[in-house]
């Protein structure tokens, strides 16, 4: 009787059944992954699309978070720079009047 094989938690997902050129297309873009999944068996294709969508969403959320941080930094910078401009403009109008 054979011993059951335990799954290695650090092992990378299997890419069995996916041709190398199709794998390359699937790794490049979400659209490539969906196109490749259409030619694979249903269960393998569904898992590929799920993984590709998950990776796309992680990237999208990362870009959104970076954009929010940079926008807030820019807003603080502009606020601090324009605050002095507004004070000097107000002083100039008071001096004229």
Backbone torsions as a table, in degrees:
resi	resn	phi	psi	omega
1	UNK	NA	136.5	-177.0
2	UNK	-89.7	150.9	178.9
3	UNK	-78.2	141.9	176.3
4	UNK	-67.9	142.8	-179.6
5	UNK	-92.4	125.9	179.0
6	UNK	-84.5	144.3	179.0
7	UNK	-74.6	138.3	177.2
8	UNK	-85.6	117.6	-176.8
9	UNK	-67.1	-20.3	-179.8
10	UNK	-93.4	-0.2	-178.1
11	UNK	-72.6	143.5	177.3
12	UNK	-77.0	153.1	179.7
13	UNK	-59.8	147.4	179.9
14	UNK	-71.5	142.2	177.9
15	UNK	-113.0	22.9	-177.7
16	UNK	-64.0	139.5	176.4
17	UNK	87.2	-0.3	179.5
18	UNK	-112.7	117.7	178.1
19	UNK	-60.6	152.1	-174.5
20	UNK	-61.5	-38.8	179.1
21	UNK	-69.2	-35.8	176.7
22	UNK	-69.0	-37.4	178.3
23	UNK	-63.8	-41.4	178.3
24	UNK	-61.6	-43.5	177.9
25	UNK	-64.8	-38.4	-179.6
26	UNK	-68.6	-32.9	-179.9
27	UNK	-77.7	-20.6	-176.4
28	UNK	-77.9	-50.0	-174.2
29	UNK	-141.7	161.9	175.2
30	UNK	-65.2	-41.2	177.8
31	UNK	-61.4	-39.1	177.2
32	UNK	-64.1	-39.2	178.8
33	UNK	-65.5	-41.3	179.6
34	UNK	-66.5	-40.0	179.2
35	UNK	-65.2	-42.1	178.6
36	UNK	-66.7	-39.2	-178.4
37	UNK	-62.3	-29.6	179.7
38	UNK	-64.9	-26.6	-178.4
39	UNK	-95.3	-0.3	-178.3
40	UNK	-99.7	165.6	172.7
41	UNK	-58.0	152.0	-171.5
42	UNK	-53.0	-48.9	-176.8
43	UNK	-67.9	-39.4	179.0
44	UNK	-69.4	-42.6	179.1
45	UNK	-63.4	-40.7	179.5
46	UNK	-65.1	-40.5	178.1
47	UNK	-66.2	-38.9	177.8
48	UNK	-63.3	-46.0	179.4
49	UNK	-64.6	-40.1	178.7
50	UNK	-61.8	-45.6	-179.7
51	UNK	-66.2	-40.5	-179.6
52	UNK	-66.5	-41.6	177.4
53	UNK	-64.3	-40.7	177.6
54	UNK	-61.1	-44.5	178.8
55	UNK	-64.9	-39.6	178.3
56	UNK	-62.2	-43.8	-179.2
57	UNK	-67.1	-35.8	176.5
58	UNK	-62.3	-45.6	178.6
59	UNK	-64.1	-40.9	179.5
60	UNK	-63.9	-44.4	179.3
61	UNK	-65.5	-37.9	178.2
62	UNK	-63.5	-45.9	178.2
63	UNK	-62.8	-39.8	178.8
64	UNK	-65.1	-41.9	179.5
65	UNK	-64.6	-42.9	177.7
66	UNK	-62.8	-41.2	178.9
67	UNK	-63.2	-40.8	178.8
68	UNK	-63.4	-46.8	-178.8
69	UNK	-62.3	-46.8	179.9
70	UNK	-65.0	-37.0	177.6
71	UNK	-64.8	-41.8	177.8
72	UNK	-65.9	-40.3	177.4
73	UNK	-63.4	-41.4	178.1
74	UNK	-65.4	-40.2	179.0
75	UNK	-62.8	-42.5	178.5
76	UNK	-65.3	-43.0	178.7
77	UNK	-60.5	-49.2	-179.5
78	UNK	-63.8	-42.4	180.0
79	UNK	-59.8	-45.8	-178.6
80	UNK	-68.5	-34.7	179.6
81	UNK	-74.4	-41.4	-176.5
82	UNK	-79.1	-19.0	177.9
83	UNK	-62.1	-41.6	178.2
84	UNK	-68.3	-35.3	178.4
85	UNK	-65.4	-42.7	-179.7
86	UNK	-64.8	-39.3	179.1
87	UNK	-66.1	-42.4	-178.9
88	UNK	-70.4	-33.1	176.8
89	UNK	-68.5	-39.3	178.4
90	UNK	-67.0	-40.1	178.0
91	UNK	-64.4	-38.5	-179.7
92	UNK	-66.6	-40.7	179.7
93	UNK	-69.8	-33.3	177.2
94	UNK	-70.5	-34.1	-179.9
95	UNK	-70.2	-33.8	179.8
96	UNK	-74.1	-33.8	-171.1
97	UNK	-91.9	NA	NA
